[in-house]
């Protein structure tokens, strides 16, 4: 299976179809800051436009979370467009191959993380209870996140305890994160025979990646072409 891995879209949701046409990928995973808003998704909600392959996204912090909830709860159905609940695992199947993906969106806030408060702007941030839900799905192939718990500190790889626990215990081969908007590949060896590759992605209109799940190889693709939508 060939899966396009895409960073922040920032409302340019037509870029999904551009990438699909450019790569002939089987599916697209997006790490958040999509621009999930009524006026942006309107042609896809009405059916005027259609996503050409299945798009799987986690929400970032710029989304309209009322609309996010309506799509997650299936009150609004957009063909070929799926938003993960926090810590939800799904299986993507194609030509007899199945890949497990677990999604975890929203941003990190120290106050919201330690308290189960999801009011006002804090609805844009995840908390520790939701992180525990993610940890229940460590038997997955891919983890798709918008932001890690706590800050990532430079090149020293000083992760928070929750990030370290996640990396140390997951069976995922790749953990993709879009918040930091720069290419970075960090191999975390979490066993004698297993490593998890933590990969930060730049903005989608700059570069994106292709994951070949038959070989479990990941490579970057330079600037998206403008033609086709």
Secondary structure, DSSP 8 states (H G I E B T S, - for coil): -EEEEE---TT-TTHHHHHHHHH--SEEEE-S-----HHHHHHHHHTSS--SSEEEE---SSS-HHHHHHHHTTSS--TTEEE--TTEEEEEEETTEEEEEEEE-SB--HHHHHS----GGGGGB--HHHHHHHHTT-S-SEEEES--SS--BTTTTB--HHHHHHHHH---SEEEE-TT-S-EEEEEE-SSS-EEEEEE---TTT-EEEEETTTTEEEEE-S--SS--
